[in-house]
Amino acid sequence: MSSYTLGYRQVRGPEKRRDKRLPLPIFTIRLNRRLCSTVNWSLGGLLISDFTGDLTADETVKVAIKAADDKSDFSMHVQARVIRHDPAKREVALKFEKMDSQIYDFFEHCFSRRFKRDS
């Protein structure tokens, strides 16, 4: 993995992810009736923080997603697989079960909307 803050030096060996992780925009996640935020996300999955509860690796969960600054209700509901759950850090890594055009369009819409507001 290359780190932008460390001058592109290898941090933990070669990157195994297919999709680049992005920290922004931040998404609000509803998982097991709990509200959480993304640490980072990609077209392959999410790393979320502030999760308290019990999850096990390889468990399939339903996730509701919306842009964190969006006042509307959750606009995307997806199935994801738990990759890891770290109760001490209160983080959960999730992998989307299936990447379809609806998920891609949702992320693209949120990403482009973020830059429209900044201009």
Z-matrix of the N, CA and C atoms (Angstrom, degrees):
N
C 1 1.444
C 2 1.517 1 107.81
N 3 1.280 2 117.87 1 129.76
C 4 1.455 3 122.34 2 175.01
C 5 1.511 4 108.86 3 -89.65
N 6 1.307 5 115.94 4 137.69
C 7 1.456 6 119.87 5 177.92
C 8 1.516 7 108.94 6 -109.71
N 9 1.327 8 116.58 7 126.35
C 10 1.456 9 120.47 8 179.09
C 11 1.510 10 111.27 9 -66.34
N 12 1.318 11 117.70 10 -29.87
C 13 1.458 12 120.35 11 -177.67
C 14 1.523 13 112.18 12 -82.14
N 15 1.303 14 118.03 13 -13.40
C 16 1.463 15 120.93 14 -179.14
C 17 1.525 16 112.07 15 -111.65
N 18 1.313 17 116.61 16 25.07
C 19 1.451 18 119.66 17 175.43
C 20 1.512 19 114.09 18 66.73
N 21 1.290 20 118.09 19 36.63
C 22 1.464 21 124.10 20 175.19
C 23 1.527 22 114.32 21 65.47
N 24 1.320 23 119.25 22 21.53
C 25 1.453 24 118.16 23 177.95
C 26 1.528 25 109.45 24 -84.67
N 27 1.288 26 116.59 25 155.19
C 28 1.459 27 121.67 26 -179.90
C 29 1.522 28 109.74 27 -67.98
N 30 1.324 29 116.94 28 129.73
C 31 1.454 30 121.28 29 -178.87
C 32 1.523 31 110.41 30 -98.45
N 33 1.338 32 117.43 31 -51.84
C 34 1.465 33 120.80 32 -177.01
C 35 1.515 34 111.96 33 -129.48
N 36 1.280 35 119.08 34 27.29
C 37 1.450 36 120.80 35 -177.99
C 38 1.523 37 110.32 36 93.40
N 39 1.324 38 117.05 37 -171.55
C 40 1.462 39 120.58 38 -175.87
C 41 1.529 40 112.26 39 -65.68
N 42 1.310 41 115.07 40 144.04
C 43 1.473 42 121.90 41 178.41
C 44 1.524 43 108.94 42 -69.40
N 45 1.326 44 116.88 43 130.52
C 46 1.460 45 121.45 44 -179.63
C 47 1.516 46 111.84 45 -102.15
N 48 1.319 47 116.74 46 -8.50
C 49 1.463 48 120.28 47 -178.36
C 50 1.509 49 110.88 48 -77.47
N 51 1.313 50 115.15 49 144.19
C 52 1.458 51 121.22 50 176.88
C 53 1.522 52 110.77 51 -82.24
N 54 1.336 53 117.28 52 -31.07
C 55 1.458 54 122.11 53 -174.96
C 56 1.524 55 110.45 54 -113.29
N 57 1.326 56 116.10 55 137.51
C 58 1.471 57 122.10 56 179.47
C 59 1.523 58 110.00 57 -70.00
N 60 1.330 59 116.02 58 135.43
C 61 1.458 60 121.38 59 177.94
C 62 1.524 61 110.08 60 -84.33
N 63 1.327 62 115.76 61 140.74
C 64 1.461 63 122.25 62 179.88
C 65 1.525 64 109.51 63 -126.16
N 66 1.337 65 117.75 64 136.63
C 67 1.464 66 119.77 65 178.73
C 68 1.531 67 112.82 66 -82.73
N 69 1.323 68 117.23 67 -24.97
C 70 1.465 69 121.68 68 -176.98
C 71 1.509 70 111.06 69 -125.09
N 72 1.289 71 119.43 70 150.05
C 73 1.455 72 126.26 71 -5.32
C 74 1.523 73 111.30 72 -70.70
N 75 1.309 74 115.11 73 158.96
C 76 1.467 75 121.60 74 177.41
C 77 1.525 76 107.73 75 -83.84
N 78 1.314 77 116.02 76 138.55
C 79 1.455 78 121.44 77 178.97
C 80 1.519 79 110.25 78 -113.50
N 81 1.324 80 115.65 79 146.40
C 82 1.453 81 122.10 80 171.15
C 83 1.524 82 106.45 81 -91.63
N 84 1.306 83 115.81 82 132.82
C 85 1.462 84 122.56 83 -176.83
C 86 1.520 85 108.80 84 -118.90
N 87 1.325 86 115.74 85 137.38
C 88 1.461 87 119.79 86 169.85
C 89 1.524 88 106.44 87 -111.03
N 90 1.327 89 115.05 88 118.12
C 91 1.457 90 121.88 89 -177.70
C 92 1.523 91 107.39 90 -134.46
N 93 1.314 92 116.75 91 120.88
C 94 1.473 93 121.87 92 -177.56
C 95 1.532 94 111.72 93 52.19
N 96 1.321 95 115.85 94 44.78
C 97 1.471 96 124.47 95 178.31
C 98 1.531 97 113.33 96 65.46
N 99 1.325 98 117.26 97 14.69
C 100 1.460 99 121.10 98 177.41
C 101 1.523 100 108.85 99 -112.24
N 102 1.341 101 116.27 100 141.49
C 103 1.458 102 121.05 101 177.32
C 104 1.524 103 109.65 102 -92.72
N 105 1.327 104 115.72 103 132.93
C 106 1.458 105 122.83 104 -178.65
C 107 1.527 106 108.20 105 -137.30
N 108 1.329 107 115.96 106 174.41
C 109 1.457 108 121.72 107 176.97
C 110 1.523 109 109.29 108 -126.57
N 111 1.332 110 115.39 109 155.62
C 112 1.460 111 118.74 110 177.32
C 113 1.527 112 110.33 111 -81.11
N 114 1.321 113 115.10 112 141.23
C 115 1.460 114 122.22 113 169.25
C 116 1.524 115 106.58 114 -85.85
N 117 1.338 116 114.63 115 -46.22
C 118 1.453 117 122.59 116 173.09
C 119 1.518 118 108.06 117 -156.63
N 120 1.330 119 115.31 118 168.66
C 121 1.458 120 120.59 119 -177.52
C 122 1.520 121 108.78 120 -151.60
N 123 1.302 122 115.48 121 162.70
C 124 1.459 123 122.01 122 174.20
C 125 1.517 124 107.20 123 -150.19
N 126 1.301 125 116.16 124 178.70
C 127 1.460 126 119.55 125 176.60
C 128 1.519 127 111.47 126 -70.07
N 129 1.334 128 116.97 127 -8.67
C 130 1.457 129 121.10 128 179.18
C 131 1.510 130 114.93 129 -99.26
N 132 1.341 131 117.13 130 -19.74
C 133 1.456 132 118.54 131 -177.96
C 134 1.514 133 112.90 132 172.47
N 135 1.339 134 114.77 133 -166.07
C 136 1.465 135 122.42 134 -174.38
C 137 1.515 136 110.51 135 -137.98
N 138 1.330 137 115.92 136 148.66
C 139 1.456 138 121.37 137 165.13
C 140 1.511 139 105.10 138 -114.46
N 141 1.337 140 116.41 139 119.43
C 142 1.458 141 119.68 140 -176.62
C 143 1.527 142 110.58 141 -114.71
N 144 1.340 143 114.63 142 153.18
C 145 1.461 144 120.89 143 179.73
C 146 1.524 145 109.32 144 -119.04
N 147 1.303 146 115.32 145 172.75
C 148 1.470 147 122.98 146 177.07
C 149 1.528 148 112.95 147 66.52
N 150 1.327 149 118.18 148 26.38
C 151 1.455 150 120.03 149 179.00
C 152 1.519 151 109.69 150 -95.16
N 153 1.310 152 115.22 151 126.93
C 154 1.461 153 120.80 152 171.96
C 155 1.517 154 106.85 153 -119.91
N 156 1.271 155 116.48 154 131.02
C 157 1.452 156 120.95 155 -178.45
C 158 1.520 157 109.43 156 150.20
N 159 1.309 158 115.25 157 -176.17
C 160 1.455 159 120.76 158 -177.73
C 161 1.524 160 110.16 159 -110.69
N 162 1.308 161 115.67 160 125.02
C 163 1.459 162 123.25 161 172.98
C 164 1.518 163 107.58 162 -140.33
N 165 1.317 164 116.44 163 150.08
C 166 1.455 165 120.41 164 177.29
C 167 1.524 166 109.22 165 -120.51
N 168 1.313 167 115.13 166 150.35
C 169 1.462 168 120.63 167 177.97
C 170 1.526 169 109.45 168 -57.56
N 171 1.308 170 115.29 169 140.44
C 172 1.464 171 125.34 170 178.81
C 173 1.526 172 113.57 171 78.93
N 174 1.311 173 117.81 172 0.02
C 175 1.472 174 122.01 173 175.90
C 176 1.531 175 109.09 174 -72.58
N 177 1.328 176 117.14 175 141.40
C 178 1.455 177 121.93 176 175.98
C 179 1.522 178 108.91 177 -95.67
N 180 1.342 179 115.69 178 132.73
C 181 1.462 180 121.43 179 -177.43
C 182 1.524 181 109.81 180 -131.80
N 183 1.332 182 115.83 181 156.60
C 184 1.464 183 122.40 182 172.17
C 185 1.514 184 107.79 183 -96.86
N 186 1.326 185 115.56 184 133.02
C 187 1.457 186 121.93 185 -176.73
C 188 1.521 187 109.14 186 -125.38
N 189 1.320 188 116.35 187 135.72
C 190 1.460 189 121.86 188 173.12
C 191 1.528 190 107.27 189 -107.35
N 192 1.327 191 116.88 190 135.44
C 193 1.466 192 122.16 191 -174.41
C 194 1.520 193 110.16 192 -129.12
N 195 1.333 194 115.88 193 141.67
C 196 1.461 195 121.44 194 169.30
C 197 1.520 196 108.13 195 -151.26
N 198 1.319 197 116.19 196 158.71
C 199 1.458 198 119.94 197 175.54
C 200 1.520 199 107.65 198 -63.33
N 201 1.332 200 117.63 199 138.10
C 202 1.462 201 121.85 200 -173.91
C 203 1.525 202 112.42 201 -60.13
N 204 1.318 203 117.27 202 -32.27
C 205 1.467 204 119.76 203 -178.08
C 206 1.523 205 113.02 204 -93.92
N 207 1.318 206 116.84 205 5.87
C 208 1.459 207 121.69 206 -179.46
C 209 1.532 208 109.13 207 -82.83
N 210 1.322 209 116.31 208 129.15
C 211 1.477 210 120.88 209 -178.96
C 212 1.530 211 112.18 210 -83.34
N 213 1.318 212 116.93 211 -14.05
C 214 1.462 213 119.77 212 -178.25
C 215 1.522 214 110.96 213 -77.04
N 216 1.328 215 115.41 214 175.48
C 217 1.456 216 121.42 215 179.70
C 218 1.529 217 109.84 216 -72.07
N 219 1.315 218 116.97 217 172.27
C 220 1.455 219 121.82 218 179.28
C 221 1.525 220 109.73 219 -60.39
N 222 1.333 221 115.75 220 130.61
C 223 1.456 222 118.77 221 -173.82
C 224 1.521 223 113.93 222 -107.98
N 225 1.318 224 118.49 223 -6.34
C 226 1.463 225 120.38 224 -179.55
C 227 1.522 226 109.21 225 -135.69
N 228 1.306 227 115.84 226 131.20
C 229 1.467 228 122.33 227 177.38
C 230 1.523 229 107.16 228 -124.52
N 231 1.339 230 116.50 229 124.70
C 232 1.460 231 120.92 230 -176.74
C 233 1.517 232 111.20 231 -136.91
N 234 1.322 233 115.10 232 158.21
C 235 1.456 234 122.69 233 172.07
C 236 1.528 235 107.08 234 -91.61
N 237 1.316 236 116.70 235 137.68
C 238 1.461 237 120.90 236 178.15
C 239 1.520 238 109.43 237 -140.86
N 240 1.311 239 114.79 238 157.84
C 241 1.465 240 121.36 239 178.17
C 242 1.527 241 108.17 240 -109.01
N 243 1.328 242 116.20 241 135.34
C 244 1.456 243 121.18 242 177.97
C 245 1.527 244 108.30 243 -73.69
N 246 1.323 245 115.94 244 121.80
C 247 1.460 246 121.56 245 176.84
C 248 1.526 247 109.23 246 -89.13
N 249 1.328 248 116.05 247 -45.67
C 250 1.460 249 120.36 248 174.95
C 251 1.523 250 109.32 249 -157.15
N 252 1.319 251 114.75 250 152.83
C 253 1.463 252 122.18 251 176.37
C 254 1.509 253 106.93 252 -131.25
N 255 1.332 254 116.11 253 122.57
C 256 1.459 255 121.95 254 179.54
C 257 1.525 256 108.12 255 -113.64
N 258 1.348 257 118.00 256 93.02
C 259 1.462 258 121.01 257 -177.83
C 260 1.534 259 113.17 258 -59.77
N 261 1.328 260 118.04 259 -33.12
C 262 1.468 261 120.52 260 -179.56
C 263 1.531 262 110.68 261 -64.85
N 264 1.327 263 117.20 262 -40.74
C 265 1.467 264 121.44 263 177.96
C 266 1.522 265 112.38 264 -87.95
N 267 1.341 266 116.13 265 -10.90
C 268 1.469 267 122.84 266 -175.50
C 269 1.530 268 111.53 267 60.22
N 270 1.348 269 116.03 268 39.01
C 271 1.463 270 122.32 269 179.92
C 272 1.522 271 110.88 270 -117.02
N 273 1.337 272 114.23 271 148.00
C 274 1.458 273 121.99 272 176.07
C 275 1.520 274 107.83 273 -134.28
N 276 1.328 275 115.91 274 128.45
C 277 1.462 276 121.38 275 174.49
C 278 1.521 277 107.39 276 -99.62
N 279 1.335 278 116.08 277 128.17
C 280 1.459 279 122.14 278 -178.03
C 281 1.520 280 110.40 279 -123.34
N 282 1.311 281 116.22 280 144.15
C 283 1.466 282 122.72 281 175.50
C 284 1.519 283 107.55 282 -117.36
N 285 1.328 284 116.69 283 129.70
C 286 1.464 285 119.63 284 178.60
C 287 1.517 286 109.50 285 -63.72
N 288 1.318 287 115.89 286 135.88
C 289 1.462 288 121.30 287 178.94
C 290 1.523 289 111.18 288 -66.20
N 291 1.325 290 115.14 289 -38.21
C 292 1.455 291 119.57 290 -176.40
C 293 1.524 292 107.53 291 -148.00
N 294 1.310 293 116.67 292 128.33
C 295 1.468 294 120.73 293 177.08
C 296 1.520 295 107.46 294 -95.69
N 297 1.320 296 115.37 295 112.78
C 298 1.458 297 118.02 296 178.59
C 299 1.526 298 109.60 297 -120.26
N 300 1.300 299 116.39 298 175.45
C 301 1.466 300 120.81 299 -175.64
C 302 1.526 301 111.78 300 -63.71
N 303 1.313 302 118.14 301 -28.45
C 304 1.466 303 121.32 302 179.89
C 305 1.539 304 110.91 303 -64.59
N 306 1.324 305 117.70 304 -43.69
C 307 1.460 306 121.56 305 178.32
C 308 1.527 307 109.58 306 -66.58
N 309 1.320 308 116.14 307 -46.29
C 310 1.461 309 120.56 308 179.93
C 311 1.528 310 110.76 309 -58.81
N 312 1.327 311 117.52 310 -46.15
C 313 1.466 312 121.74 311 179.50
C 314 1.533 313 111.69 312 -62.65
N 315 1.329 314 116.89 313 -38.62
C 316 1.458 315 121.07 314 178.55
C 317 1.532 316 110.86 315 -61.21
N 318 1.331 317 117.01 316 -50.26
C 319 1.461 318 120.39 317 -179.88
C 320 1.530 319 111.21 318 -64.26
N 321 1.303 320 116.98 319 -41.96
C 322 1.463 321 120.57 320 178.83
C 323 1.526 322 110.97 321 -61.31
N 324 1.329 323 117.11 322 -42.67
C 325 1.461 324 121.79 323 178.87
C 326 1.533 325 110.82 324 -62.21
N 327 1.333 326 117.44 325 -47.42
C 328 1.467 327 121.21 326 -179.93
C 329 1.523 328 111.24 327 -64.65
N 330 1.322 329 116.98 328 -39.99
C 331 1.453 330 121.55 329 -178.81
C 332 1.529 331 110.58 330 -66.78
N 333 1.318 332 117.72 331 -45.81
C 334 1.472 333 120.57 332 -179.20
C 335 1.525 334 111.28 333 -69.67
N 336 1.319 335 117.89 334 -35.25
C 337 1.460 336 121.54 335 178.50
C 338 1.527 337 111.41 336 -63.73
N 339 1.314 338 116.92 337 -35.00
C 340 1.460 339 121.36 338 178.74
C 341 1.525 340 110.79 339 -60.65
N 342 1.320 341 117.56 340 -41.31
C 343 1.463 342 120.98 341 -177.85
C 344 1.515 343 112.31 342 -78.55
N 345 1.308 344 118.01 343 -26.30
C 346 1.467 345 120.69 344 177.01
C 347 1.522 346 110.35 345 -66.38
N 348 1.343 347 117.97 346 -37.56
C 349 1.465 348 121.82 347 179.78
C 350 1.523 349 111.46 348 -69.18
N 351 1.344 350 117.27 349 -33.28
C 352 1.459 351 121.21 350 -175.93
C 353 1.530 352 112.32 351 -77.78
N 354 1.320 353 118.73 352 -15.46
C 355 1.454 354 119.10 353 -176.60
C 356 1.505 355 112.81 354 -90.95
